[in-house]
Amino acid sequence: MSNTKTKTTTTTTENKPPPKEQPEQKIKAKPPLNCGEDRMVTKVPEPIRRPMEHSLLFPDNSLYPDHIKLREHLKNQGLIAKEDLITILKLSRNILKKEDNLLYIESPIIIFGDLHGQFYDLLHFIYTCGDCDPEKNKYLFLGDYVDRGMFGIETVTYLLALKICFPKGCFLLRGMVKFFVFFFFVFPFLLF
Protein backbone atom coordinates (compact mmCIF):
# COMPACT_ATOMS: atom_id res chain seq x y z
CA MET A 1 0.00 0.00 0.00
CA SER A 2 1.27 3.32 -0.81
CA ASN A 3 0.94 6.20 1.40
CA THR A 4 -0.15 9.24 -0.50
CA LYS A 5 -0.67 12.42 1.19
CA THR A 6 -2.97 14.85 -0.35
CA LYS A 7 -2.29 18.46 0.25
CA THR A 8 -5.27 20.58 0.50
CA THR A 9 -4.88 24.23 0.06
CA THR A 10 -7.27 26.65 1.38
CA THR A 11 -7.55 30.02 -0.20
CA THR A 12 -8.54 32.87 1.90
CA THR A 13 -9.72 36.04 0.40
CA GLU A 14 -8.70 39.12 2.20
CA ASN A 15 -11.55 41.23 3.19
CA LYS A 16 -10.80 44.47 1.37
CA PRO A 17 -12.86 47.48 2.21
CA PRO A 18 -15.04 48.73 -0.63
CA PRO A 19 -13.44 51.56 -2.63
CA LYS A 20 -14.17 55.02 -1.40
CA GLU A 21 -16.44 57.00 -3.61
CA GLN A 22 -14.76 59.95 -5.26
CA PRO A 23 -16.46 63.27 -4.63
CA GLU A 24 -18.14 64.57 -7.72
CA GLN A 25 -16.08 67.15 -9.55
CA LYS A 26 -18.09 70.15 -10.48
CA ILE A 27 -17.52 71.46 -13.97
CA LYS A 28 -17.54 75.20 -14.13
CA ALA A 29 -19.90 76.64 -16.65
CA LYS A 30 -18.28 78.72 -19.35
CA PRO A 31 -18.82 82.45 -18.96
CA PRO A 32 -20.96 84.21 -21.53
CA LEU A 33 -19.12 85.41 -24.60
CA ASN A 34 -18.65 89.03 -23.67
CA CYS A 35 -15.74 91.18 -24.73
CA GLY A 36 -12.63 89.77 -23.11
CA GLU A 37 -14.44 87.12 -21.08
CA ASP A 38 -14.23 84.50 -23.82
CA ARG A 39 -10.46 84.20 -23.40
CA MET A 40 -9.25 80.94 -21.93
CA VAL A 41 -5.83 82.34 -20.95
CA THR A 42 -6.37 85.65 -19.28
CA LYS A 43 -2.70 86.27 -18.38
CA VAL A 44 -1.81 86.87 -22.02
CA PRO A 45 -2.72 90.41 -23.10
CA GLU A 46 -5.53 90.77 -25.56
CA PRO A 47 -4.53 91.48 -29.18
CA ILE A 48 -4.61 95.10 -30.22
CA ARG A 49 -7.67 95.58 -32.39
CA ARG A 50 -6.86 98.96 -33.86
CA PRO A 51 -4.29 100.09 -36.43
CA MET A 52 -1.07 101.67 -35.25
CA GLU A 53 -1.24 105.45 -35.26
CA HIS A 54 0.63 107.08 -38.13
CA SER A 55 2.47 109.41 -35.74
CA LEU A 56 3.84 106.38 -33.82
CA LEU A 57 4.90 104.52 -36.94
CA PHE A 58 6.46 107.55 -38.62
CA PRO A 59 7.49 109.87 -35.74
CA ASP A 60 7.98 113.53 -36.62
CA ASN A 61 6.70 112.81 -40.16
CA SER A 62 9.93 110.97 -40.85
CA LEU A 63 10.42 108.79 -43.92
CA TYR A 64 11.77 106.04 -41.69
CA PRO A 65 9.32 103.89 -39.75
CA ASP A 66 10.07 103.28 -36.09
CA HIS A 67 10.92 99.62 -36.46
CA ILE A 68 11.04 98.96 -32.70
CA LYS A 69 7.53 100.32 -32.09
CA LEU A 70 6.34 98.49 -35.20
CA ARG A 71 7.88 95.25 -33.93
CA GLU A 72 6.16 95.55 -30.56
CA HIS A 73 2.85 96.51 -32.17
CA LEU A 74 2.95 93.52 -34.53
CA LYS A 75 4.07 91.25 -31.71
CA ASN A 76 0.81 92.07 -29.93
CA GLN A 77 -1.05 91.26 -33.17
CA GLY A 78 -1.72 94.90 -33.88
CA LEU A 79 -2.93 96.14 -37.24
CA ILE A 80 -1.34 98.48 -39.78
CA ALA A 81 -3.36 101.10 -41.61
CA LYS A 82 -3.62 100.56 -45.36
CA GLU A 83 -2.02 103.95 -46.11
CA ASP A 84 0.96 103.18 -43.86
CA LEU A 85 1.45 99.76 -45.41
CA ILE A 86 1.43 101.33 -48.87
CA THR A 87 4.03 103.87 -47.70
CA ILE A 88 6.29 101.09 -46.39
CA LEU A 89 5.88 99.18 -49.67
CA LYS A 90 6.75 102.21 -51.79
CA LEU A 91 9.76 103.21 -49.67
CA SER A 92 11.18 99.70 -49.65
CA ARG A 93 10.50 99.22 -53.37
CA ASN A 94 12.58 102.31 -54.14
CA ILE A 95 15.48 100.99 -52.04
CA LEU A 96 15.33 97.46 -53.47
CA LYS A 97 15.18 98.72 -57.06
CA LYS A 98 18.50 100.54 -56.55
CA GLU A 99 20.29 97.44 -55.25
CA ASP A 100 22.37 95.29 -57.56
CA ASN A 101 21.23 91.79 -58.37
CA LEU A 102 24.46 90.42 -56.95
CA LEU A 103 25.19 91.62 -53.43
CA TYR A 104 28.68 91.99 -51.98
CA ILE A 105 28.33 92.00 -48.21
CA GLU A 106 31.18 92.31 -45.75
CA SER A 107 31.24 90.27 -42.57
CA PRO A 108 30.14 90.07 -39.83
CA ILE A 109 26.73 89.01 -41.09
CA ILE A 110 23.93 86.89 -39.68
CA ILE A 111 22.20 84.70 -42.25
CA PHE A 112 18.56 83.75 -41.79
CA GLY A 113 16.96 80.91 -43.72
CA ASP A 114 13.39 80.64 -44.88
CA LEU A 115 10.92 82.30 -42.50
CA HIS A 116 7.67 81.11 -44.10
CA GLY A 117 5.52 83.62 -42.21
CA GLN A 118 6.81 82.59 -38.77
CA PHE A 119 6.87 86.10 -37.32
CA TYR A 120 7.45 85.03 -33.74
CA ASP A 121 10.44 82.92 -34.80
CA LEU A 122 11.83 86.00 -36.52
CA LEU A 123 11.37 87.98 -33.31
CA HIS A 124 13.15 85.26 -31.34
CA PHE A 125 16.10 85.41 -33.76
CA ILE A 126 16.29 89.18 -33.54
CA TYR A 127 16.08 89.18 -29.73
CA THR A 128 18.82 86.54 -29.66
CA CYS A 129 21.14 88.13 -32.23
CA GLY A 130 20.51 91.77 -31.40
CA ASP A 131 18.95 94.56 -33.38
CA CYS A 132 20.08 95.20 -36.91
CA ASP A 133 23.01 97.60 -36.77
CA PRO A 134 25.35 97.97 -39.77
CA GLU A 135 28.28 98.67 -37.41
CA LYS A 136 27.78 95.57 -35.23
CA ASN A 137 25.92 93.00 -37.30
CA LYS A 138 24.14 92.78 -40.60
CA TYR A 139 21.21 90.58 -41.52
CA LEU A 140 20.85 88.56 -44.70
CA PHE A 141 17.43 86.97 -45.26
CA LEU A 142 17.39 84.20 -47.85
CA GLY A 143 13.83 84.57 -49.04
CA ASP A 144 10.62 82.56 -48.70
CA TYR A 145 9.15 85.07 -46.28
CA VAL A 146 5.53 83.94 -46.56
CA ASP A 147 3.30 80.86 -46.87
CA ARG A 148 2.86 78.08 -44.34
CA GLY A 149 2.93 80.44 -41.35
CA MET A 150 0.07 82.51 -40.02
CA PHE A 151 1.89 85.86 -40.01
CA GLY A 152 3.20 86.42 -43.53
CA ILE A 153 2.07 90.05 -43.78
CA GLU A 154 3.56 90.87 -40.38
CA THR A 155 6.84 89.18 -41.31
CA VAL A 156 7.20 91.01 -44.61
CA THR A 157 6.08 94.36 -43.17
CA TYR A 158 8.67 94.17 -40.42
CA LEU A 159 11.45 93.04 -42.78
CA LEU A 160 10.67 95.89 -45.16
CA ALA A 161 10.71 98.36 -42.27
CA LEU A 162 14.15 97.02 -41.31
CA LYS A 163 15.29 97.46 -44.91
CA ILE A 164 14.08 101.07 -44.94
CA CYS A 165 15.80 101.87 -41.64
CA PHE A 166 19.01 99.95 -42.38
CA PRO A 167 19.54 99.73 -46.15
CA LYS A 168 23.21 98.77 -45.63
CA GLY A 169 22.49 96.46 -42.69
CA CYS A 170 19.47 94.41 -43.79
CA PHE A 171 19.56 92.47 -47.05
CA LEU A 172 16.57 90.67 -48.51
CA LEU A 173 17.07 88.11 -51.22
CA ARG A 174 14.14 87.78 -53.53
CA GLY A 175 13.51 84.11 -52.76
CA MET A 176 9.87 83.86 -53.73
CA VAL A 177 9.68 85.78 -56.97
CA LYS A 178 5.92 85.70 -57.40
CA PHE A 179 5.49 87.21 -53.95
CA PHE A 180 7.77 90.16 -54.69
CA VAL A 181 6.21 90.76 -58.08
CA PHE A 182 2.79 90.86 -56.48
CA PHE A 183 3.73 92.99 -53.48
CA PHE A 184 5.88 95.56 -55.21
CA PHE A 185 4.26 95.92 -58.58
CA VAL A 186 0.66 94.70 -58.45
CA PHE A 187 -0.55 95.16 -54.85
CA PRO A 188 0.08 98.95 -54.55
CA PHE A 189 -1.92 99.62 -57.71
CA LEU A 190 -4.86 97.51 -56.52
CA LEU A 191 -5.30 99.79 -53.55
CA PHE A 192 -5.76 103.00 -55.50
C-alpha positions as CSV (number, residue, x, y, z in Angstrom):
1,M,0.0,0.0,0.0
2,S,1.3,3.3,-0.8
3,N,0.9,6.2,1.4
4,T,-0.1,9.2,-0.5
5,K,-0.7,12.4,1.2
6,T,-3.0,14.9,-0.3
7,K,-2.3,18.5,0.2
8,T,-5.3,20.6,0.5
9,T,-4.9,24.2,0.1
10,T,-7.3,26.7,1.4
11,T,-7.6,30.0,-0.2
12,T,-8.5,32.9,1.9
13,T,-9.7,36.0,0.4
14,E,-8.7,39.1,2.2
15,N,-11.5,41.2,3.2
16,K,-10.8,44.5,1.4
17,P,-12.9,47.5,2.2
18,P,-15.0,48.7,-0.6
19,P,-13.4,51.6,-2.6
20,K,-14.2,55.0,-1.4
21,E,-16.4,57.0,-3.6
22,Q,-14.8,60.0,-5.3
23,P,-16.5,63.3,-4.6
24,E,-18.1,64.6,-7.7
25,Q,-16.1,67.1,-9.5
26,K,-18.1,70.1,-10.5
27,I,-17.5,71.5,-14.0
28,K,-17.5,75.2,-14.1
29,A,-19.9,76.6,-16.7
30,K,-18.3,78.7,-19.3
31,P,-18.8,82.5,-19.0
32,P,-21.0,84.2,-21.5
33,L,-19.1,85.4,-24.6
34,N,-18.7,89.0,-23.7
35,C,-15.7,91.2,-24.7
36,G,-12.6,89.8,-23.1
37,E,-14.4,87.1,-21.1
38,D,-14.2,84.5,-23.8
39,R,-10.5,84.2,-23.4
40,M,-9.3,80.9,-21.9
41,V,-5.8,82.3,-21.0
42,T,-6.4,85.7,-19.3
43,K,-2.7,86.3,-18.4
44,V,-1.8,86.9,-22.0
45,P,-2.7,90.4,-23.1
46,E,-5.5,90.8,-25.6
47,P,-4.5,91.5,-29.2
48,I,-4.6,95.1,-30.2
49,R,-7.7,95.6,-32.4
50,R,-6.9,99.0,-33.9
51,P,-4.3,100.1,-36.4
52,M,-1.1,101.7,-35.3
53,E,-1.2,105.5,-35.3
54,H,0.6,107.1,-38.1
55,S,2.5,109.4,-35.7
56,L,3.8,106.4,-33.8
57,L,4.9,104.5,-36.9
58,F,6.5,107.6,-38.6
59,P,7.5,109.9,-35.7
60,D,8.0,113.5,-36.6
61,N,6.7,112.8,-40.2
62,S,9.9,111.0,-40.8
63,L,10.4,108.8,-43.9
64,Y,11.8,106.0,-41.7
65,P,9.3,103.9,-39.7
66,D,10.1,103.3,-36.1
67,H,10.9,99.6,-36.5
68,I,11.0,99.0,-32.7
69,K,7.5,100.3,-32.1
70,L,6.3,98.5,-35.2
71,R,7.9,95.2,-33.9
72,E,6.2,95.5,-30.6
73,H,2.8,96.5,-32.2
74,L,2.9,93.5,-34.5
75,K,4.1,91.2,-31.7
76,N,0.8,92.1,-29.9
77,Q,-1.1,91.3,-33.2
78,G,-1.7,94.9,-33.9
79,L,-2.9,96.1,-37.2
80,I,-1.3,98.5,-39.8
81,A,-3.4,101.1,-41.6
82,K,-3.6,100.6,-45.4
83,E,-2.0,103.9,-46.1
84,D,1.0,103.2,-43.9
85,L,1.4,99.8,-45.4
86,I,1.4,101.3,-48.9
87,T,4.0,103.9,-47.7
88,I,6.3,101.1,-46.4
89,L,5.9,99.2,-49.7
90,K,6.7,102.2,-51.8
91,L,9.8,103.2,-49.7
92,S,11.2,99.7,-49.7
93,R,10.5,99.2,-53.4
94,N,12.6,102.3,-54.1
95,I,15.5,101.0,-52.0
96,L,15.3,97.5,-53.5
97,K,15.2,98.7,-57.1
98,K,18.5,100.5,-56.6
99,E,20.3,97.4,-55.2
100,D,22.4,95.3,-57.6
101,N,21.2,91.8,-58.4
102,L,24.5,90.4,-57.0
103,L,25.2,91.6,-53.4
104,Y,28.7,92.0,-52.0
105,I,28.3,92.0,-48.2
106,E,31.2,92.3,-45.8
107,S,31.2,90.3,-42.6
108,P,30.1,90.1,-39.8
109,I,26.7,89.0,-41.1
110,I,23.9,86.9,-39.7
111,I,22.2,84.7,-42.3
112,F,18.6,83.7,-41.8
113,G,17.0,80.9,-43.7
114,D,13.4,80.6,-44.9
115,L,10.9,82.3,-42.5
116,H,7.7,81.1,-44.1
117,G,5.5,83.6,-42.2
118,Q,6.8,82.6,-38.8
119,F,6.9,86.1,-37.3
120,Y,7.5,85.0,-33.7
121,D,10.4,82.9,-34.8
122,L,11.8,86.0,-36.5
123,L,11.4,88.0,-33.3
124,H,13.1,85.3,-31.3
125,F,16.1,85.4,-33.8
126,I,16.3,89.2,-33.5
127,Y,16.1,89.2,-29.7
128,T,18.8,86.5,-29.7
129,C,21.1,88.1,-32.2
130,G,20.5,91.8,-31.4
131,D,18.9,94.6,-33.4
132,C,20.1,95.2,-36.9
133,D,23.0,97.6,-36.8
134,P,25.4,98.0,-39.8
135,E,28.3,98.7,-37.4
136,K,27.8,95.6,-35.2
137,N,25.9,93.0,-37.3
138,K,24.1,92.8,-40.6
139,Y,21.2,90.6,-41.5
140,L,20.8,88.6,-44.7
141,F,17.4,87.0,-45.3
142,L,17.4,84.2,-47.8
143,G,13.8,84.6,-49.0
144,D,10.6,82.6,-48.7
145,Y,9.1,85.1,-46.3
146,V,5.5,83.9,-46.6
147,D,3.3,80.9,-46.9
148,R,2.9,78.1,-44.3
149,G,2.9,80.4,-41.3
150,M,0.1,82.5,-40.0
151,F,1.9,85.9,-40.0
152,G,3.2,86.4,-43.5
153,I,2.1,90.1,-43.8
154,E,3.6,90.9,-40.4
155,T,6.8,89.2,-41.3
156,V,7.2,91.0,-44.6
157,T,6.1,94.4,-43.2
158,Y,8.7,94.2,-40.4
159,L,11.4,93.0,-42.8
160,L,10.7,95.9,-45.2
161,A,10.7,98.4,-42.3
162,L,14.2,97.0,-41.3
163,K,15.3,97.5,-44.9
164,I,14.1,101.1,-44.9
165,C,15.8,101.9,-41.6
166,F,19.0,100.0,-42.4
167,P,19.5,99.7,-46.1
168,K,23.2,98.8,-45.6
169,G,22.5,96.5,-42.7
170,C,19.5,94.4,-43.8
171,F,19.6,92.5,-47.0
172,L,16.6,90.7,-48.5
173,L,17.1,88.1,-51.2
174,R,14.1,87.8,-53.5
175,G,13.5,84.1,-52.8
176,M,9.9,83.9,-53.7
177,V,9.7,85.8,-57.0
178,K,5.9,85.7,-57.4
179,F,5.5,87.2,-54.0
180,F,7.8,90.2,-54.7
181,V,6.2,90.8,-58.1
182,F,2.8,90.9,-56.5
183,F,3.7,93.0,-53.5
184,F,5.9,95.6,-55.2
185,F,4.3,95.9,-58.6
186,V,0.7,94.7,-58.5
187,F,-0.6,95.2,-54.9
188,P,0.1,98.9,-54.5
189,F,-1.9,99.6,-57.7
190,L,-4.9,97.5,-56.5
191,L,-5.3,99.8,-53.5
192,F,-5.8,103.0,-55.5
